[in-house]
Amino acid sequence: NGLKLKEGRFRLDIRKKFFIVRVVRHWDRLPMKVVAAPSLEGFKARLDEALSSLI
C-alpha cells in the first residue's frame, strides 16, 4: 500500500512489545483498498472482507 510505516530497529528487547512495533508489519501488508477507506466504518468493513478472504 502507499501508506507504509517504517519499522525501526531497537537495541532493547522491551520495545519489541510496544503496540506500534507489533503493528507495523501487519499494517504494511494490508491492501491499499483497506488502508484508503474513506471512513472508520468503511475501514472496518474492508478489513473484515480482507481478513475473511485469508481464512
mmCIF file as Biopython writes it, N, C-alpha, C and O atoms, coordinates in Angstrom:
data_model
#
loop_
_atom_site.group_PDB
_atom_site.id
_atom_site.type_symbol
_atom_site.label_atom_id
_atom_site.label_alt_id
_atom_site.label_comp_id
_atom_site.label_asym_id
_atom_site.label_entity_id
_atom_site.label_seq_id
_atom_site.pdbx_PDB_ins_code
_atom_site.Cartn_x
_atom_site.Cartn_y
_atom_site.Cartn_z
_atom_site.occupancy
_atom_site.B_iso_or_equiv
_atom_site.auth_seq_id
_atom_site.auth_asym_id
_atom_site.pdbx_PDB_model_num
ATOM 1   N N  . ASN A ? 1  ? 0.829   -1.179  0.000  1.0 0.0 1  A 1 
ATOM 2   C CA . ASN A ? 1  ? 0.000   0.000   0.000  1.0 0.0 1  A 1 
ATOM 3   C C  . ASN A ? 1  ? 0.873   1.241   0.000  1.0 0.0 1  A 1 
ATOM 4   O O  . ASN A ? 1  ? 2.070   1.148   0.273  1.0 0.0 1  A 1 
ATOM 5   N N  . GLY A ? 2  ? 0.316   2.374   -0.293 1.0 0.0 2  A 1 
ATOM 6   C CA . GLY A ? 2  ? 1.066   3.618   -0.390 1.0 0.0 2  A 1 
ATOM 7   C C  . GLY A ? 2  ? 1.294   4.305   0.940  1.0 0.0 2  A 1 
ATOM 8   O O  . GLY A ? 2  ? 1.972   5.331   0.992  1.0 0.0 2  A 1 
ATOM 9   N N  . LEU A ? 3  ? 0.752   3.771   2.003  1.0 0.0 3  A 1 
ATOM 10  C CA . LEU A ? 3  ? 0.879   4.392   3.320  1.0 0.0 3  A 1 
ATOM 11  C C  . LEU A ? 3  ? 1.656   3.500   4.270  1.0 0.0 3  A 1 
ATOM 12  O O  . LEU A ? 3  ? 1.230   3.262   5.401  1.0 0.0 3  A 1 
ATOM 13  N N  . LYS A ? 4  ? 2.789   3.011   3.812  1.0 0.0 4  A 1 
ATOM 14  C CA . LYS A ? 4  ? 3.584   2.087   4.615  1.0 0.0 4  A 1 
ATOM 15  C C  . LYS A ? 4  ? 4.250   2.807   5.776  1.0 0.0 4  A 1 
ATOM 16  O O  . LYS A ? 4  ? 4.600   3.982   5.673  1.0 0.0 4  A 1 
ATOM 17  N N  . LEU A ? 5  ? 4.420   2.099   6.868  1.0 0.0 5  A 1 
ATOM 18  C CA . LEU A ? 5  ? 5.116   2.607   8.036  1.0 0.0 5  A 1 
ATOM 19  C C  . LEU A ? 5  ? 6.527   2.038   8.041  1.0 0.0 5  A 1 
ATOM 20  O O  . LEU A ? 5  ? 6.761   0.947   7.522  1.0 0.0 5  A 1 
ATOM 21  N N  . LYS A ? 6  ? 7.450   2.761   8.616  1.0 0.0 6  A 1 
ATOM 22  C CA . LYS A ? 6  ? 8.829   2.303   8.677  1.0 0.0 6  A 1 
ATOM 23  C C  . LYS A ? 6  ? 9.055   1.554   9.980  1.0 0.0 6  A 1 
ATOM 24  O O  . LYS A ? 6  ? 8.762   2.055   11.065 1.0 0.0 6  A 1 
ATOM 25  N N  . GLU A ? 7  ? 9.576   0.360   9.849  1.0 0.0 7  A 1 
ATOM 26  C CA . GLU A ? 7  ? 9.854   -0.459  11.030 1.0 0.0 7  A 1 
ATOM 27  C C  . GLU A ? 7  ? 11.251  -0.130  11.535 1.0 0.0 7  A 1 
ATOM 28  O O  . GLU A ? 7  ? 12.237  -0.284  10.814 1.0 0.0 7  A 1 
ATOM 29  N N  . GLY A ? 8  ? 11.324  0.322   12.779 1.0 0.0 8  A 1 
ATOM 30  C CA . GLY A ? 8  ? 12.612  0.683   13.354 1.0 0.0 8  A 1 
ATOM 31  C C  . GLY A ? 8  ? 13.324  -0.505  13.967 1.0 0.0 8  A 1 
ATOM 32  O O  . GLY A ? 8  ? 12.734  -1.560  14.199 1.0 0.0 8  A 1 
ATOM 33  N N  . ARG A ? 9  ? 14.595  -0.308  14.220 1.0 0.0 9  A 1 
ATOM 34  C CA . ARG A ? 9  ? 15.384  -1.330  14.904 1.0 0.0 9  A 1 
ATOM 35  C C  . ARG A ? 9  ? 15.758  -0.790  16.273 1.0 0.0 9  A 1 
ATOM 36  O O  . ARG A ? 9  ? 16.170  0.362   16.412 1.0 0.0 9  A 1 
ATOM 37  N N  . PHE A ? 10 ? 15.608  -1.632  17.269 1.0 0.0 10 A 1 
ATOM 38  C CA . PHE A ? 10 ? 15.847  -1.196  18.631 1.0 0.0 10 A 1 
ATOM 39  C C  . PHE A ? 10 ? 16.844  -2.116  19.313 1.0 0.0 10 A 1 
ATOM 40  O O  . PHE A ? 10 ? 16.906  -3.315  19.042 1.0 0.0 10 A 1 
ATOM 41  N N  . ARG A ? 11 ? 17.610  -1.529  20.192 1.0 0.0 11 A 1 
ATOM 42  C CA . ARG A ? 11 ? 18.577  -2.323  20.948 1.0 0.0 11 A 1 
ATOM 43  C C  . ARG A ? 11 ? 17.928  -3.030  22.128 1.0 0.0 11 A 1 
ATOM 44  O O  . ARG A ? 11 ? 18.367  -4.102  22.545 1.0 0.0 11 A 1 
ATOM 45  N N  . LEU A ? 12 ? 16.894  -2.428  22.651 1.0 0.0 12 A 1 
ATOM 46  C CA . LEU A ? 12 ? 16.256  -3.003  23.832 1.0 0.0 12 A 1 
ATOM 47  C C  . LEU A ? 12 ? 15.128  -3.935  23.432 1.0 0.0 12 A 1 
ATOM 48  O O  . LEU A ? 12 ? 14.294  -3.579  22.600 1.0 0.0 12 A 1 
ATOM 49  N N  . ASP A ? 13 ? 15.095  -5.107  24.008 1.0 0.0 13 A 1 
ATOM 50  C CA . ASP A ? 13 ? 14.046  -6.078  23.713 1.0 0.0 13 A 1 
ATOM 51  C C  . ASP A ? 13 ? 12.675  -5.609  24.187 1.0 0.0 13 A 1 
ATOM 52  O O  . ASP A ? 13 ? 11.654  -6.023  23.639 1.0 0.0 13 A 1 
ATOM 53  N N  . ILE A ? 14 ? 12.646  -4.757  25.189 1.0 0.0 14 A 1 
ATOM 54  C CA . ILE A ? 14 ? 11.368  -4.308  25.736 1.0 0.0 14 A 1 
ATOM 55  C C  . ILE A ? 14 ? 10.553  -3.547  24.693 1.0 0.0 14 A 1 
ATOM 56  O O  . ILE A ? 14 ? 9.323   -3.607  24.711 1.0 0.0 14 A 1 
ATOM 57  N N  . ARG A ? 15 ? 11.207  -2.846  23.800 1.0 0.0 15 A 1 
ATOM 58  C CA . ARG A ? 15 ? 10.494  -2.080  22.779 1.0 0.0 15 A 1 
ATOM 59  C C  . ARG A ? 15 ? 9.772   -2.970  21.777 1.0 0.0 15 A 1 
ATOM 60  O O  . ARG A ? 15 ? 8.830   -2.520  21.125 1.0 0.0 15 A 1 
ATOM 61  N N  . LYS A ? 16 ? 10.187  -4.201  21.644 1.0 0.0 16 A 1 
ATOM 62  C CA . LYS A ? 16 ? 9.530   -5.121  20.717 1.0 0.0 16 A 1 
ATOM 63  C C  . LYS A ? 16 ? 8.084   -5.370  21.110 1.0 0.0 16 A 1 
ATOM 64  O O  . LYS A ? 16 ? 7.280   -5.800  20.282 1.0 0.0 16 A 1 
ATOM 65  N N  . LYS A ? 17 ? 7.750   -5.107  22.352 1.0 0.0 17 A 1 
ATOM 66  C CA . LYS A ? 17 ? 6.395   -5.335  22.837 1.0 0.0 17 A 1 
ATOM 67  C C  . LYS A ? 17 ? 5.498   -4.116  22.687 1.0 0.0 17 A 1 
ATOM 68  O O  . LYS A ? 17 ? 4.301   -4.202  22.961 1.0 0.0 17 A 1 
ATOM 69  N N  . PHE A ? 18 ? 6.047   -2.980  22.257 1.0 0.0 18 A 1 
ATOM 70  C CA . PHE A ? 18 ? 5.249   -1.777  22.078 1.0 0.0 18 A 1 
ATOM 71  C C  . PHE A ? 18 ? 4.251   -2.006  20.950 1.0 0.0 18 A 1 
ATOM 72  O O  . PHE A ? 18 ? 4.544   -2.699  19.976 1.0 0.0 18 A 1 
ATOM 73  N N  . PHE A ? 19 ? 3.077   -1.417  21.096 1.0 0.0 19 A 1 
ATOM 74  C CA . PHE A ? 19 ? 1.997   -1.595  20.123 1.0 0.0 19 A 1 
ATOM 75  C C  . PHE A ? 19 ? 2.443   -1.246  18.705 1.0 0.0 19 A 1 
ATOM 76  O O  . PHE A ? 19 ? 2.232   -2.032  17.781 1.0 0.0 19 A 1 
ATOM 77  N N  . ILE A ? 20 ? 3.049   -0.092  18.525 1.0 0.0 20 A 1 
ATOM 78  C CA . ILE A ? 20 ? 3.399   0.358   17.175 1.0 0.0 20 A 1 
ATOM 79  C C  . ILE A ? 20 ? 4.411   -0.584  16.521 1.0 0.0 20 A 1 
ATOM 80  O O  . ILE A ? 20 ? 4.358   -0.798  15.310 1.0 0.0 20 A 1 
ATOM 81  N N  . VAL A ? 21 ? 5.309   -1.136  17.290 1.0 0.0 21 A 1 
ATOM 82  C CA . VAL A ? 21 ? 6.312   -2.056  16.739 1.0 0.0 21 A 1 
ATOM 83  C C  . VAL A ? 21 ? 5.643   -3.355  16.282 1.0 0.0 21 A 1 
ATOM 84  O O  . VAL A ? 21 ? 6.012   -3.918  15.252 1.0 0.0 21 A 1 
ATOM 85  N N  . ARG A ? 22 ? 4.660   -3.825  17.052 1.0 0.0 22 A 1 
ATOM 86  C CA . ARG A ? 22 ? 3.988   -5.078  16.699 1.0 0.0 22 A 1 
ATOM 87  C C  . ARG A ? 22 ? 3.048   -4.919  15.513 1.0 0.0 22 A 1 
ATOM 88  O O  . ARG A ? 22 ? 2.772   -5.896  14.818 1.0 0.0 22 A 1 
ATOM 89  N N  . VAL A ? 23 ? 2.552   -3.711  15.266 1.0 0.0 23 A 1 
ATOM 90  C CA . VAL A ? 23 ? 1.510   -3.493  14.266 1.0 0.0 23 A 1 
ATOM 91  C C  . VAL A ? 23 ? 2.059   -3.144  12.880 1.0 0.0 23 A 1 
ATOM 92  O O  . VAL A ? 23 ? 1.370   -3.352  11.881 1.0 0.0 23 A 1 
ATOM 93  N N  . VAL A ? 24 ? 3.266   -2.625  12.802 1.0 0.0 24 A 1 
ATOM 94  C CA . VAL A ? 24 ? 3.809   -2.117  11.546 1.0 0.0 24 A 1 
ATOM 95  C C  . VAL A ? 24 ? 3.762   -3.156  10.428 1.0 0.0 24 A 1 
ATOM 96  O O  . VAL A ? 24 ? 3.297   -2.846  9.331  1.0 0.0 24 A 1 
ATOM 97  N N  . ARG A ? 25 ? 4.220   -4.355  10.670 1.0 0.0 25 A 1 
ATOM 98  C CA . ARG A ? 25 ? 4.233   -5.381  9.612  1.0 0.0 25 A 1 
ATOM 99  C C  . ARG A ? 25 ? 2.834   -5.701  9.120  1.0 0.0 25 A 1 
ATOM 100 O O  . ARG A ? 25 ? 2.610   -5.870  7.922  1.0 0.0 25 A 1 
ATOM 101 N N  . HIS A ? 26 ? 1.899   -5.782  10.049 1.0 0.0 26 A 1 
ATOM 102 C CA . HIS A ? 26 ? 0.514   -6.094  9.676  1.0 0.0 26 A 1 
ATOM 103 C C  . HIS A ? 26 ? -0.091  -4.956  8.858  1.0 0.0 26 A 1 
ATOM 104 O O  . HIS A ? 26 ? -0.782  -5.203  7.870  1.0 0.0 26 A 1 
ATOM 105 N N  . TRP A ? 27 ? 0.163   -3.716  9.262  1.0 0.0 27 A 1 
ATOM 106 C CA . TRP A ? 27 ? -0.367  -2.562  8.539  1.0 0.0 27 A 1 
ATOM 107 C C  . TRP A ? 27 ? 0.198   -2.528  7.114  1.0 0.0 27 A 1 
ATOM 108 O O  . TRP A ? 27 ? -0.543  -2.293  6.160  1.0 0.0 27 A 1 
ATOM 109 N N  . ASP A ? 28 ? 1.489   -2.760  6.971  1.0 0.0 28 A 1 
ATOM 110 C CA . ASP A ? 28 ? 2.131   -2.702  5.659  1.0 0.0 28 A 1 
ATOM 111 C C  . ASP A ? 28 ? 1.626   -3.791  4.720  1.0 0.0 28 A 1 
ATOM 112 O O  . ASP A ? 28 ? 1.714   -3.641  3.501  1.0 0.0 28 A 1 
ATOM 113 N N  . ARG A ? 29 ? 1.109   -4.865  5.257  1.0 0.0 29 A 1 
ATOM 114 C CA . ARG A ? 29 ? 0.604   -5.964  4.423  1.0 0.0 29 A 1 
ATOM 115 C C  . ARG A ? 29 ? -0.843  -5.782  3.993  1.0 0.0 29 A 1 
ATOM 116 O O  . ARG A ? 29 ? -1.339  -6.541  3.160  1.0 0.0 29 A 1 
ATOM 117 N N  . LEU A ? 30 ? -1.527  -4.791  4.546  1.0 0.0 30 A 1 
ATOM 118 C CA . LEU A ? 30 ? -2.924  -4.561  4.177  1.0 0.0 30 A 1 
ATOM 119 C C  . LEU A ? 30 ? -3.026  -4.056  2.740  1.0 0.0 30 A 1 
ATOM 120 O O  . LEU A ? 30 ? -2.179  -3.282  2.295  1.0 0.0 30 A 1 
ATOM 121 N N  . PRO A ? 31 ? -4.051  -4.484  2.016  1.0 0.0 31 A 1 
ATOM 122 C CA . PRO A ? 31 ? -4.253  -3.981  0.658  1.0 0.0 31 A 1 
ATOM 123 C C  . PRO A ? 31 ? -4.575  -2.484  0.682  1.0 0.0 31 A 1 
ATOM 124 O O  . PRO A ? 31 ? -5.118  -1.975  1.663  1.0 0.0 31 A 1 
ATOM 125 N N  . MET A ? 32 ? -4.239  -1.792  -0.395 1.0 0.0 32 A 1 
ATOM 126 C CA . MET A ? 32 ? -4.485  -0.355  -0.486 1.0 0.0 32 A 1 
ATOM 127 C C  . MET A ? 32 ? -5.972  -0.041  -0.331 1.0 0.0 32 A 1 
ATOM 128 O O  . MET A ? 32 ? -6.334  1.004   0.211  1.0 0.0 32 A 1 
ATOM 129 N N  . LYS A ? 33 ? -6.824  -0.930  -0.800 1.0 0.0 33 A 1 
ATOM 130 C CA . LYS A ? 33 ? -8.273  -0.727  -0.694 1.0 0.0 33 A 1 
ATOM 131 C C  . LYS A ? 33 ? -8.694  -0.558  0.767  1.0 0.0 33 A 1 
ATOM 132 O O  . LYS A ? 33 ? -9.569  0.253   1.072  1.0 0.0 33 A 1 
ATOM 133 N N  . VAL A ? 34 ? -8.082  -1.309  1.656  1.0 0.0 34 A 1 
ATOM 134 C CA . VAL A ? 34 ? -8.413  -1.236  3.086  1.0 0.0 34 A 1 
ATOM 135 C C  . VAL A ? 34 ? -7.838  0.041   3.689  1.0 0.0 34 A 1 
ATOM 136 O O  . VAL A ? 34 ? -8.538  0.765   4.396  1.0 0.0 34 A 1 
ATOM 137 N N  . VAL A ? 35 ? -6.586  0.313   3.416  1.0 0.0 35 A 1 
ATOM 138 C CA . VAL A ? 35 ? -5.900  1.457   4.004  1.0 0.0 35 A 1 
ATOM 139 C C  . VAL A ? 35 ? -6.531  2.782   3.566  1.0 0.0 35 A 1 
ATOM 140 O O  . VAL A ? 35 ? -6.599  3.726   4.352  1.0 0.0 35 A 1 
ATOM 141 N N  . ALA A ? 36 ? -6.985  2.851   2.335  1.0 0.0 36 A 1 
ATOM 142 C CA . ALA A ? 36 ? -7.515  4.094   1.787  1.0 0.0 36 A 1 
ATOM 143 C C  . ALA A ? 36 ? -9.022  4.253   2.012  1.0 0.0 36 A 1 
ATOM 144 O O  . ALA A ? 36 ? -9.660  5.054   1.329  1.0 0.0 36 A 1 
ATOM 145 N N  . ALA A ? 37 ? -9.586  3.523   2.933  1.0 0.0 37 A 1 
ATOM 146 C CA . ALA A ? 37 ? -11.029 3.630   3.220  1.0 0.0 37 A 1 
ATOM 147 C C  . ALA A ? 37 ? -11.353 5.066   3.650  1.0 0.0 37 A 1 
ATOM 148 O O  . ALA A ? 37 ? -10.593 5.678   4.399  1.0 0.0 37 A 1 
ATOM 149 N N  . PRO A ? 38 ? -12.474 5.594   3.178  1.0 0.0 38 A 1 
ATOM 150 C CA . PRO A ? 38 ? -12.809 6.991   3.465  1.0 0.0 38 A 1 
ATOM 151 C C  . PRO A ? 38 ? -13.311 7.255   4.892  1.0 0.0 38 A 1 
ATOM 152 O O  . PRO A ? 38 ? -13.351 8.407   5.324  1.0 0.0 38 A 1 
ATOM 153 N N  . SER A ? 39 ? -13.685 6.227   5.608  1.0 0.0 39 A 1 
ATOM 154 C CA . SER A ? 39 ? -14.215 6.412   6.961  1.0 0.0 39 A 1 
ATOM 155 C C  . SER A ? 39 ? -13.838 5.214   7.820  1.0 0.0 39 A 1 
ATOM 156 O O  . SER A ? 39 ? -13.366 4.192   7.323  1.0 0.0 39 A 1 
ATOM 157 N N  . LEU A ? 40 ? -14.056 5.363   9.106  1.0 0.0 40 A 1 
ATOM 158 C CA . LEU A ? 40 ? -13.773 4.274   10.030 1.0 0.0 40 A 1 
ATOM 159 C C  . LEU A ? 40 ? -14.673 3.078   9.746  1.0 0.0 40 A 1 
ATOM 160 O O  . LEU A ? 40 ? -14.223 1.933   9.770  1.0 0.0 40 A 1 
ATOM 161 N N  . GLU A ? 41 ? -15.943 3.352   9.478  1.0 0.0 41 A 1 
ATOM 162 C CA . GLU A ? 41 ? -16.879 2.269   9.157  1.0 0.0 41 A 1 
ATOM 163 C C  . GLU A ? 41 ? -16.448 1.544   7.885  1.0 0.0 41 A 1 
ATOM 164 O O  . GLU A ? 41 ? -16.506 0.317   7.811  1.0 0.0 41 A 1 
ATOM 165 N N  . GLY A ? 42 ? -16.016 2.311   6.889  1.0 0.0 42 A 1 
ATOM 166 C CA . GLY A ? 42 ? -15.526 1.711   5.647  1.0 0.0 42 A 1 
ATOM 167 C C  . GLY A ? 42 ? -14.268 0.890   5.874  1.0 0.0 42 A 1 
ATOM 168 O O  . GLY A ? 42 ? -14.102 -0.183  5.295  1.0 0.0 42 A 1 
ATOM 169 N N  . PHE A ? 43 ? -13.378 1.405   6.723  1.0 0.0 43 A 1 
ATOM 170 C CA . PHE A ? 43 ? -12.157 0.675   7.056  1.0 0.0 43 A 1 
ATOM 171 C C  . PHE A ? 43 ? -12.488 -0.660  7.703  1.0 0.0 43 A 1 
ATOM 172 O O  . PHE A ? 43 ? -11.926 -1.693  7.338  1.0 0.0 43 A 1 
ATOM 173 N N  . LYS A ? 44 ? -13.406 -0.634  8.669  1.0 0.0 44 A 1 
ATOM 174 C CA . LYS A ? 44 ? -13.788 -1.870  9.361  1.0 0.0 44 A 1 
ATOM 175 C C  . LYS A ? 44 ? -14.398 -2.885  8.401  1.0 0.0 44 A 1 
ATOM 176 O O  . LYS A ? 44 ? -14.079 -4.072  8.458  1.0 0.0 44 A 1 
ATOM 177 N N  . ALA A ? 45 ? -15.270 -2.416  7.527  1.0 0.0 45 A 1 
ATOM 178 C CA . ALA A ? 45 ? -15.914 -3.322  6.574  1.0 0.0 45 A 1 
ATOM 179 C C  . ALA A ? 45 ? -14.892 -3.921  5.615  1.0 0.0 45 A 1 
ATOM 180 O O  . ALA A ? 45 ? -14.919 -5.121  5.340  1.0 0.0 45 A 1 
ATOM 181 N N  . ARG A ? 46 ? -13.995 -3.087  5.112  1.0 0.0 46 A 1 
ATOM 182 C CA . ARG A ? 46 ? -12.974 -3.581  4.170  1.0 0.0 46 A 1 
ATOM 183 C C  . ARG A ? 46 ? -11.970 -4.493  4.865  1.0 0.0 46 A 1 
ATOM 184 O O  . ARG A ? 46 ? -11.493 -5.461  4.273  1.0 0.0 46 A 1 
ATOM 185 N N  . LEU A ? 47 ? -11.652 -4.189  6.110  1.0 0.0 47 A 1 
ATOM 186 C CA . LEU A ? 47 ? -10.738 -5.045  6.871  1.0 0.0 47 A 1 
ATOM 187 C C  . LEU A ? 47 ? -11.363 -6.412  7.106  1.0 0.0 47 A 1 
ATOM 188 O O  . LEU A ? 47 ? -10.698 -7.435  6.945  1.0 0.0 47 A 1 
ATOM 189 N N  . ASP A ? 48 ? -12.636 -6.438  7.484  1.0 0.0 48 A 1 
ATOM 190 C CA . ASP A ? 48 ? -13.340 -7.710  7.664  1.0 0.0 48 A 1 
ATOM 191 C C  . ASP A ? 48 ? -13.326 -8.524  6.379  1.0 0.0 48 A 1 
ATOM 192 O O  . ASP A ? 48 ? -13.111 -9.735  6.402  1.0 0.0 48 A 1 
ATOM 193 N N  . GLU A ? 49 ? -13.557 -7.849  5.258  1.0 0.0 49 A 1 
ATOM 194 C CA . GLU A ? 49 ? -13.560 -8.521  3.952  1.0 0.0 49 A 1 
ATOM 195 C C  . GLU A ? 49 ? -12.179 -9.087  3.629  1.0 0.0 49 A 1 
ATOM 196 O O  . GLU A ? 49 ? -12.063 -10.224 3.171  1.0 0.0 49 A 1 
ATOM 197 N N  . ALA A ? 50 ? -11.137 -8.297  3.867  1.0 0.0 50 A 1 
ATOM 198 C CA . ALA A ? 50 ? -9.770  -8.741  3.573  1.0 0.0 50 A 1 
ATOM 199 C C  . ALA A ? 50 ? -9.365  -9.907  4.470  1.0 0.0 50 A 1 
ATOM 200 O O  . ALA A ? 50 ? -8.733  -10.858 4.008  1.0 0.0 50 A 1 
ATOM 201 N N  . LEU A ? 51 ? -9.722  -9.838  5.736  1.0 0.0 51 A 1 
ATOM 202 C CA . LEU A ? 51 ? -9.357  -10.906 6.667  1.0 0.0 51 A 1 
ATOM 203 C C  . LEU A ? 51 ? -10.145 -12.184 6.420  1.0 0.0 51 A 1 
ATOM 204 O O  . LEU A ? 51 ? -9.620  -13.284 6.592  1.0 0.0 51 A 1 
ATOM 205 N N  . SER A ? 52 ? -11.397 -12.043 6.019  1.0 0.0 52 A 1 
ATOM 206 C CA . SER A ? 52 ? -12.205 -13.239 5.755  1.0 0.0 52 A 1 
ATOM 207 C C  . SER A ? 52 ? -11.719 -13.980 4.516  1.0 0.0 52 A 1 
ATOM 208 O O  . SER A ? 52 ? -11.920 -15.188 4.393  1.0 0.0 52 A 1 
ATOM 209 N N  . SER A ? 53 ? -11.082 -13.262 3.601  1.0 0.0 53 A 1 
ATOM 210 C CA . SER A ? 53 ? -10.558 -13.929 2.413  1.0 0.0 53 A 1 
ATOM 211 C C  . SER A ? 53 ? -9.305  -14.743 2.731  1.0 0.0 53 A 1 
ATOM 212 O O  . SER A ? 53 ? -8.901  -15.590 1.935  1.0 0.0 53 A 1 
ATOM 213 N N  . LEU A ? 54 ? -8.690  -14.495 3.880  1.0 0.0 54 A 1 
ATOM 214 C CA . LEU A ? 54 ? -7.495  -15.244 4.284  1.0 0.0 54 A 1 
ATOM 215 C C  . LEU A ? 54 ? -7.832  -16.588 4.916  1.0 0.0 54 A 1 
ATOM 216 O O  . LEU A ? 54 ? -6.995  -17.489 4.959  1.0 0.0 54 A 1 
ATOM 217 N N  . ILE A ? 55 ? -9.051  -16.718 5.400  1.0 0.0 55 A 1 
ATOM 218 C CA . ILE A ? 55 ? -9.449  -17.947 6.104  1.0 0.0 55 A 1 
ATOM 219 C C  . ILE A ? 55 ? -9.885  -19.008 5.122  1.0 0.0 55 A 1 
ATOM 220 O O  . ILE A ? 55 ? -10.255 -20.110 5.527  1.0 0.0 55 A 1 
#
